[in-house]
Amino acid sequence: MSNSSSITEFLLLAFADTRELQLLHFWLFLGIYLAALLANGLIITAIACDHHLHTPMYFFLLNLSLLDLGTISTTVPKAMANSLWDTRAISYTGCAAQVFLFVFLLGAEYALLTVMAYDRYVAICQPLHYGTLLGSRACVHMAAAAWGSGFLNAVLHTANTFSIPLCQGNALDQFFCEIPQILKLSCSDTYLREVGLLILSCFLGFGCFVFIVLSYVQIFRAVLRIPSEQGRHKAFSTCLPHLAVVSLFVSTAIFAHLKPPSISSPSLDLVVAVLYSVVPPSVNPLIYSMRNQEIIDALWKLFEYNLLQIKKTPIIPPGLPLYFRKSQE
């Protein structure tokens, strides 16, 4: 029997036993990771560079993309490295850091999605007060509150989880360090303290969910009162991406942690974990940009500007004489 003081590393769940499948998982995760980096990076760059997008809605979207980049960077690179080098190990410190970052970023993202629901509620139900209720200072404070709540939540869960004595080995049934899997290694009733914290977090999360639902009930009531069909369509189009992101985030997380034990298995748990930890950060940029003409226009402007700068830059081989360089300039 070992305890947590003697554990120096944890063993993560491998995606496959054969070398060919391990390499296949590496290339698949690499493609997803690069696509997520590119998509979120483009949204961040477009919003930061285009002054037309310096509005509350896009400010919150920029924060969402930053959180998505952090979330997918917390789990996927380590999973890729383990598949590439045919190993399962993660250090004790690395596991604690992974738990902290994952809980921090997911908690902050959920809080930010709640704030974004409030943004849509004010924009549609109280448009005359939009500038007052969602001024630049208010937006910064709300975004900071979302990040801060995620940080506080992560500190409490990480400190509590890794203070629990562990004596059931060091093998985790997941491809990244996850609190429920670590609690399975506990050898005393002290894990009930962390279970209590998890239940409290679930109640807080349910409160945010109720707030989002009530906000959208008011939004839909206000939209249905708009006389013109074009006005209703425009109002719905600003809400649907956020509603789709919230639905994807909540549905995958609920199914991952509240699915019936009778259908639970290591392979299914692995697939579900990928669904709620990898898919949303990769898909969110597509959901927000697919039918958003403002983001598409900003990306085209950015692309055309960079293309123009490249055309203006003379390409002179380094071996040409100095007088030729000067004449070209």
C-alpha positions as CSV (number, residue, x, y, z in Angstrom):
1,M,0.0,0.0,0.0
2,S,1.4,3.4,-1.0
3,N,0.3,6.8,0.0
4,S,0.3,10.1,-1.9
5,S,3.6,11.2,-0.3
6,S,5.4,8.3,-2.1
7,I,3.7,8.8,-5.5
8,T,6.0,10.6,-7.9
9,E,4.1,10.1,-11.1
10,F,0.7,8.9,-12.4
11,L,0.0,6.6,-15.3
12,L,-2.6,7.9,-17.8
13,L,-4.9,5.8,-19.9
14,A,-3.4,4.9,-23.2
15,F,-5.4,5.4,-26.4
16,A,-4.2,2.1,-27.9
17,D,-1.8,-0.8,-27.4
18,T,-0.4,-1.1,-30.9
19,R,2.2,1.3,-32.2
20,E,0.4,2.0,-35.4
21,L,-2.8,3.2,-33.6
22,Q,-0.7,5.3,-31.2
23,L,0.8,7.1,-34.1
24,L,-2.6,7.5,-35.6
25,H,-3.9,9.1,-32.5
26,F,-0.9,11.4,-32.4
27,W,-1.5,12.7,-35.9
28,L,-5.2,13.0,-35.3
29,F,-4.7,15.0,-32.2
30,L,-2.0,17.1,-33.9
31,G,-4.4,18.0,-36.6
32,I,-7.2,18.9,-34.2
33,Y,-4.8,20.9,-32.0
34,L,-3.3,22.9,-34.9
35,A,-6.9,23.6,-36.3
36,A,-8.0,24.8,-32.9
37,L,-4.9,27.1,-32.6
38,L,-5.4,28.5,-36.0
39,A,-9.2,29.1,-35.7
40,N,-9.0,30.7,-32.2
41,G,-5.9,32.6,-33.1
42,L,-7.6,34.1,-36.2
43,I,-10.6,35.2,-34.1
44,I,-8.4,36.8,-31.5
45,T,-6.3,38.6,-34.2
46,A,-9.4,39.8,-36.1
47,I,-11.1,41.2,-33.0
48,A,-7.9,42.8,-31.7
49,C,-7.0,44.4,-35.0
50,D,-10.4,45.6,-36.3
51,H,-11.8,48.5,-34.4
52,H,-15.3,47.8,-35.7
53,L,-15.3,44.6,-33.5
54,H,-14.4,46.5,-30.3
55,T,-17.8,45.9,-28.8
56,P,-18.9,44.0,-25.7
57,M,-20.0,40.9,-27.6
58,Y,-16.7,40.6,-29.4
59,F,-14.7,41.5,-26.3
60,F,-16.3,38.5,-24.5
61,L,-15.7,36.3,-27.6
62,L,-12.0,37.2,-27.6
63,N,-11.9,36.0,-23.9
64,L,-13.7,32.9,-24.9
65,S,-11.1,32.1,-27.6
66,L,-8.3,32.7,-25.1
67,L,-9.9,30.2,-22.7
68,D,-10.5,27.7,-25.5
69,L,-6.8,27.9,-26.4
70,G,-5.8,27.3,-22.8
71,T,-8.2,24.4,-22.4
72,I,-7.1,22.4,-25.4
73,S,-3.4,23.2,-24.6
74,T,-3.7,21.8,-21.1
75,T,-4.6,18.2,-22.2
76,V,-3.8,17.6,-25.9
77,P,0.0,18.2,-26.0
78,K,0.6,15.8,-23.2
79,A,-1.6,13.2,-24.8
80,M,0.2,13.6,-28.1
81,A,3.6,13.3,-26.4
82,N,2.6,10.1,-24.6
83,S,1.3,8.6,-27.9
84,L,4.4,9.6,-29.8
85,W,6.9,8.3,-27.2
86,D,4.8,5.3,-26.2
87,T,4.5,6.2,-22.5
88,R,1.7,6.8,-20.0
89,A,3.6,8.7,-17.3
90,I,2.9,12.2,-16.0
91,S,4.7,13.6,-13.0
92,Y,2.9,14.3,-9.8
93,T,3.5,18.0,-10.2
94,G,2.5,17.9,-13.8
95,C,-0.7,16.2,-12.9
96,A,-1.5,18.8,-10.2
97,A,-0.8,21.6,-12.8
98,Q,-3.1,19.9,-15.3
99,V,-5.9,19.6,-12.8
100,F,-5.5,23.2,-11.8
101,L,-5.4,24.6,-15.3
102,F,-8.3,22.4,-16.6
103,V,-10.6,23.3,-13.7
104,F,-9.6,26.9,-13.9
105,L,-10.2,27.3,-17.6
106,L,-13.4,25.3,-17.7
107,G,-14.8,27.2,-14.8
108,A,-13.9,30.5,-16.2
109,E,-15.4,29.6,-19.6
110,Y,-18.7,28.6,-18.1
111,A,-18.8,31.8,-16.1
112,L,-18.0,33.8,-19.2
113,L,-20.8,32.0,-21.2
114,T,-23.2,33.1,-18.4
115,V,-21.9,36.7,-18.8
116,M,-22.4,36.4,-22.6
117,A,-26.0,35.4,-22.1
118,Y,-26.5,38.6,-20.0
119,D,-24.9,40.6,-22.9
120,R,-27.4,39.1,-25.4
121,Y,-30.3,39.8,-22.9
122,V,-29.4,43.4,-22.5
123,A,-28.7,43.9,-26.3
124,I,-32.2,42.5,-27.2
125,C,-34.4,43.2,-24.2
126,Q,-33.0,46.5,-23.1
127,P,-31.2,48.0,-26.1
128,L,-31.5,51.6,-25.0
129,H,-29.5,50.8,-21.8
130,Y,-26.9,48.7,-23.6
131,G,-24.2,51.3,-23.5
132,T,-24.8,52.1,-19.9
133,L,-25.1,48.6,-18.5
134,L,-22.3,47.2,-20.7
135,G,-19.7,50.0,-20.9
136,S,-16.0,49.2,-21.3
137,R,-15.4,49.3,-17.5
138,A,-18.4,47.0,-16.8
139,C,-17.2,44.5,-19.5
140,V,-13.7,44.4,-18.0
141,H,-15.1,43.8,-14.5
142,M,-17.4,41.0,-15.7
143,A,-14.6,39.3,-17.7
144,A,-12.3,39.6,-14.7
145,A,-15.0,38.1,-12.4
146,A,-15.3,35.1,-14.8
147,W,-11.6,34.5,-14.8
148,G,-11.4,35.1,-11.0
149,S,-14.2,32.7,-10.2
150,G,-12.5,30.0,-12.3
151,F,-9.2,30.6,-10.5
152,L,-10.7,30.5,-7.1
153,N,-12.6,27.3,-8.0
154,A,-9.4,25.7,-9.3
155,V,-7.4,26.6,-6.2
156,L,-9.9,25.0,-3.9
157,H,-10.3,21.8,-5.9
158,T,-6.6,21.3,-6.6
159,A,-5.5,21.9,-3.0
160,N,-8.2,19.7,-1.6
161,T,-7.7,16.9,-4.2
162,F,-4.0,16.6,-3.7
163,S,-4.2,16.7,0.1
164,I,-6.1,13.4,0.1
165,P,-4.1,10.3,0.9
166,L,-3.9,7.9,-2.1
167,C,-3.3,4.2,-1.7
168,Q,-4.9,2.5,-4.6
169,G,-1.9,2.7,-6.9
170,N,-1.2,5.5,-9.4
171,A,-3.1,4.4,-12.6
172,L,-5.8,6.8,-13.8
173,D,-8.6,5.6,-16.2
174,Q,-8.4,8.8,-18.3
175,F,-6.0,10.3,-20.8
176,F,-5.5,13.4,-18.6
177,C,-5.6,14.1,-14.9
178,E,-9.2,14.4,-13.8
179,I,-10.4,14.9,-10.3
180,P,-13.0,12.0,-10.2
181,Q,-10.3,9.6,-11.4
182,I,-7.9,10.8,-8.8
183,L,-10.5,10.3,-6.1
184,K,-10.8,6.7,-7.0
185,L,-7.3,6.2,-5.7
186,S,-8.2,7.5,-2.2
187,C,-7.9,5.2,0.7
188,S,-9.9,7.0,3.4
189,D,-13.1,9.0,3.8
190,T,-11.3,12.3,3.4
191,Y,-12.3,12.2,-0.2
192,L,-15.8,13.1,0.9
193,R,-14.6,16.6,1.5
194,E,-13.7,17.0,-2.2
195,V,-17.0,15.3,-3.1
196,G,-18.8,18.0,-1.1
197,L,-16.9,20.7,-3.0
198,L,-17.8,19.1,-6.3
199,I,-21.5,19.1,-5.3
200,L,-21.2,22.7,-4.3
201,S,-19.7,23.5,-7.7
202,C,-22.5,21.6,-9.4
203,F,-25.1,23.7,-7.6
204,L,-23.3,26.9,-8.6
205,G,-23.1,25.6,-12.2
206,F,-26.8,24.8,-12.1
207,G,-27.5,28.3,-10.9
208,C,-25.6,29.7,-13.9
209,F,-27.5,27.3,-16.2
210,V,-30.9,28.6,-14.8
211,F,-29.7,32.2,-15.4
212,I,-28.9,31.4,-19.0
213,V,-32.2,29.6,-19.6
214,L,-34.2,32.5,-18.0
215,S,-32.2,35.0,-20.1
216,Y,-33.1,33.2,-23.3
217,V,-36.8,32.9,-22.3
218,Q,-36.9,36.7,-22.1
219,I,-34.8,37.0,-25.3
220,F,-37.2,34.8,-27.3
221,R,-40.2,36.6,-25.9
222,A,-38.7,39.9,-27.0
223,V,-37.7,38.6,-30.4
224,L,-41.2,37.2,-31.1
225,R,-42.6,40.7,-30.5
226,I,-40.5,42.2,-33.2
227,P,-42.9,43.0,-36.1
228,S,-40.6,42.5,-39.1
229,E,-39.3,39.1,-40.1
230,Q,-35.9,40.5,-41.0
231,G,-35.6,42.1,-37.5
232,R,-36.5,38.7,-35.9
233,H,-33.9,36.9,-38.1
234,K,-31.2,39.4,-37.2
235,A,-31.9,39.2,-33.5
236,F,-31.9,35.4,-33.6
237,S,-28.7,35.3,-35.6
238,T,-26.8,37.1,-32.8
239,C,-28.0,34.6,-30.2
240,L,-27.8,31.3,-32.0
241,P,-23.9,30.9,-31.9
242,H,-23.8,31.5,-28.2
243,L,-26.8,29.2,-27.6
244,A,-25.0,26.5,-29.7
245,V,-21.8,26.9,-27.8
246,V,-23.6,26.7,-24.4
247,S,-25.5,23.6,-25.5
248,L,-22.4,21.8,-26.7
249,F,-20.5,22.7,-23.5
250,V,-23.2,21.7,-21.1
251,S,-24.4,18.6,-22.9
252,T,-21.0,17.0,-23.2
253,A,-20.0,17.8,-19.6
254,I,-23.3,16.5,-18.2
255,F,-23.1,13.2,-20.3
256,A,-19.4,12.8,-19.2
257,H,-20.0,13.0,-15.5
258,L,-23.7,12.0,-15.1
259,K,-24.0,9.1,-17.5
260,P,-25.4,5.8,-15.9
261,P,-22.8,3.5,-14.4
262,S,-24.4,0.6,-16.4
263,I,-23.1,2.0,-19.7
264,S,-19.7,3.1,-18.3
265,S,-16.5,1.5,-19.7
266,P,-12.9,2.7,-20.1
267,S,-13.3,3.1,-23.9
268,L,-16.6,5.0,-23.6
269,D,-15.2,7.2,-20.8
270,L,-12.2,8.0,-23.1
271,V,-14.4,9.0,-26.0
272,V,-16.7,11.1,-23.8
273,A,-13.7,12.9,-22.3
274,V,-12.5,13.8,-25.7
275,L,-15.9,15.1,-26.6
276,Y,-16.1,17.5,-23.6
277,S,-12.4,18.5,-23.4
278,V,-11.2,18.6,-27.0
279,V,-14.2,19.1,-29.3
280,P,-15.7,22.4,-27.8
281,P,-12.5,24.4,-28.0
282,S,-12.0,23.2,-31.6
283,V,-15.6,23.8,-32.7
284,N,-16.4,27.0,-30.9
285,P,-14.5,29.3,-33.4
286,L,-16.4,27.6,-36.3
287,I,-19.7,28.1,-34.6
288,Y,-19.1,31.8,-34.1
289,S,-17.5,32.6,-37.4
290,M,-19.5,30.4,-39.8
291,R,-22.5,32.8,-40.2
292,N,-20.9,36.0,-38.7
293,Q,-20.3,38.3,-41.6
294,E,-18.4,40.9,-39.4
295,I,-15.8,38.4,-38.4
296,I,-15.5,37.1,-42.0
297,D,-15.0,40.7,-43.3
298,A,-12.4,41.4,-40.6
299,L,-10.5,38.3,-41.5
300,W,-10.6,39.2,-45.2
301,K,-9.4,42.7,-44.4
302,L,-6.5,41.3,-42.4
303,F,-5.6,38.8,-45.1
304,E,-5.7,41.5,-47.9
305,Y,-3.6,43.9,-45.7
306,N,-0.9,41.2,-45.1
307,L,-1.0,40.3,-48.8
308,L,-0.5,43.9,-49.8
309,Q,2.4,44.3,-47.4
310,I,4.1,41.2,-48.8
311,K,3.7,42.6,-52.4
312,K,5.2,45.9,-51.3
313,T,8.3,44.3,-49.8
314,P,11.0,43.9,-52.4
315,I,12.6,40.4,-52.6
316,I,16.3,40.9,-53.2
317,P,18.7,38.0,-53.0
318,P,21.4,38.6,-50.4
319,G,24.2,38.0,-52.9
320,L,23.4,40.9,-55.2
321,P,25.8,44.0,-55.2
322,L,24.9,46.9,-52.9
323,Y,24.4,49.4,-55.8
324,F,21.7,47.1,-57.3
325,R,20.0,46.9,-53.9
326,K,19.9,50.7,-53.7
327,S,18.5,51.0,-57.2
328,Q,15.8,48.5,-56.4
329,E,14.9,50.4,-53.2
